[in-house]
Amino acid sequence: MATQMAFLGIGLMGQAMTKNIVGKANLEKPLILWNRTQQRAQEHSSNIGHSLVATTVKEAVFSADIIWSCLQDQKAVTETFEEILKMDIRGKLFLESSTVVPDVTNRIAKEVEEAGAEFVAMPVFGEPSLAEKGKLICVPAGPEASVLRIKPYLVGVVAQAVIDLSGEEAGKASLLKIIGNVLIMTTMEACAEINVFAEKTGLGVKNAQKLIDNFPHAAAHTIYSTKMINGDYYKEEAMVEVKKARHLTAQVLELAKANNVSLKS
Ligand SMILES: NC(=O)c1ccc[n+]([C@@H]2O[C@H](COP(=O)([O-])OP(=O)(O)OC[C@H]3O[C@@H](n4cnc5c(N)ncnc54)[C@H](OP(=O)(O)O)[C@@H]3O)[C@@H](O)[C@H]2O)c1
């Protein structure tokens, strides 16, 4: 029987990912979309086609075999799964792509599995413009058979690469995501310092960007620096809100402190 997929969370990442799922995954059945703010899901559904909007999270989960979620933060994930766990979810597979700390991921994985369903944690690396291009790096962890079931939706659909942690407990993927955020934060910090240095010395950010673009292995620096000097972080609807960046930084620092790791930068 054809697989029915639902996607929970039609934010910036969810919009980009679902556009690629509908466009490239050859879904036999229309993708079910659910978003807390329903209108956002409705508008997005009209844009991408081959999808329909569920009015409640329960309605989305009830009809689906695979339920993929990408929600703002831990609170959103916890609240959404509280709702889901009130239902009969036997036989369903949950694929969770939000950024959540390992303990919370492991707790939800356990609860979902005890309820007779499968759980794969799969945080992603790559901001929304990369997600739009289907160039995310996906980190799935959980039972091998479950990870195998979701592989057809990764490379060539939403992802350019998969860091496969199948067979590991789900929280290991969250751990890699949080540790990996250090790379993003230090890259942004380096770009910010170079750009300020270039402006204050009269070199100018355009000239600094020429070096950044041509520097070996500088793809990430190019992305963040281009956004910085184009003012993407100043726009009304920011690519990354400061409060989200602070939240992510706090997660990293808490985890580091709990493990006696000193992160000086
Ligand atoms: N943006 C990035 O660069 C990036 C990169 C990699 C990974 N991620 C991760 O991907 C996830 C989503 O990020 P995003 O950039 O798509 O965020 P976003 O644009 O702010 O979207 C957040 C989504 O979560 C929903 N939401 C918020 N609170 C909720 C709640 N209490 N209950 C149910 N739904 C709730 C929002 O619904 P409404 O529309 O109703 O507000 C929206 O659909 C995050 O965990 C983030 O860490 C982001």
The ligand as a Gaussian input file, in Angstrom:
#p B3LYP/6-31G(d) Opt

LIG

0 1
 N       16.683000      28.034000      10.229000
 C       17.844000      27.402000      10.196000
 O       18.857000      27.936000       9.755000
 C       17.934000      25.956000      10.680000
 C       19.000000      25.141000      10.244000
 C       19.069000      23.820000      10.708000
 C       18.125000      23.358000      11.607000
 N       17.124000      24.191000      12.030000
 C       16.154000      23.668000      13.008000
 O       14.919000      23.435000      12.337000
 C       13.841000      23.694000      13.235000
 C       12.863000      24.646000      12.571000
 O       13.529000      25.857000      12.277000
 P       12.869000      26.973000      11.345000
 O       13.986000      27.871000      10.931000
 O       11.990000      26.343000      10.329000
 O       11.963000      27.753000      12.409000
 P       10.704000      28.701000      12.127000
 O       10.731000      29.247000      10.755000
 O       10.639000      29.655000      13.267000
 O        9.470000      27.693000      12.224000
 C        9.138000      27.130000      13.457000
 C        7.983000      26.189000      13.272000
 O        7.637000      25.640000      14.546000
 C        6.255000      25.914000      14.801000
 N        6.041000      26.090000      16.233000
 C        6.604000      26.988000      17.063000
 N        6.180000      26.800000      18.334000
 C        5.307000      25.780000      18.291000
 C        4.534000      25.106000      19.279000
 N        4.589000      25.468000      20.568000
 N        3.750000      24.066000      18.879000
 C        3.700000      23.686000      17.582000
 N        4.392000      24.281000      16.598000
 C        5.201000      25.312000      16.953000
 C        5.962000      27.182000      14.023000
 O        4.572000      27.314000      13.824000
 P        3.908000      28.769000      13.565000
 O        3.974000      29.005000      12.093000
 O        2.535000      28.617000      14.082000
 O        4.723000      29.770000      14.350000
 C        6.719000      26.877000      12.736000
 O        6.037000      25.962000      11.922000
 C       14.454000      24.236000      14.539000
 O       14.507000      23.216000      15.505000
 C       15.845000      24.679000      14.111000
 O       16.783000      24.607000      15.163000
 C       16.992000      25.475000      11.575000

